[in-house]
Amino acid sequence: MVLAAVVAFGNYALIAGQDERVDVLVLTRDVGWGQRIGEADLGVAKAVPDQPLSSIPASDRAGIVGRVARSRLPEGSVLAPGQISAQPVPGPGERLIGLPVKPGHLPARGLFPGDLVQVSPVSSGAGTDAGLAPASTAGPFRARVLGVGPPDSTGAVTVDVVVGAAAAQAATSASAGQVVMVQLGPGA
């Protein structure tokens, strides 16, 4: 019986010694593009080191807190170095602006942080929206969605977008009127 116990313990030690898994950082909840990663957003999981897929060791946790997500990161994902940045949003040369958007002037599914959109200012004439014409003060421009506020009493939402310095004047003019937002696909 003692021999069986020694063999069992030896087998356990042999198998445990061959476990190459390491502690890595995982997300405990969804983190949106441009959002700072907080202490509560991070958890630890065991993972087998894999050369093609890099991960962040759990020992680097303190250096990750406060960094910014470079894309939408779902809960449960293993965090990789290319998914985060020390650069805040908006970054150098960028502007953050809130644009009021009426119902029907954005996709029905809504917009999410990180979505690329084309913003087209429209003139605010009397009557229905059937005859919307581009506003003369600003032309269409591209922007990246940072967030969408709750609807107001009319159903309009404020969409926070990040634009480059070249589109800042058009975005500022557009914030005073009505806009239509069209979501753009990858590579657009």
Beta strands, then each sheet from edge to edge (+ up, - down):
strand 1: 22-27
strand 2: 42-47
strand 3: 68-69
strand 4: 84-85
strand 5: 94-101
strand 6: 116-122
strand 7: 141-148
strand 8: 157-164
strand 9: 178-183
sheet 1: 1+ 2-
sheet 2: 3+ 4-
sheet 3: 5+ 8- 7+ 6- 9+
end
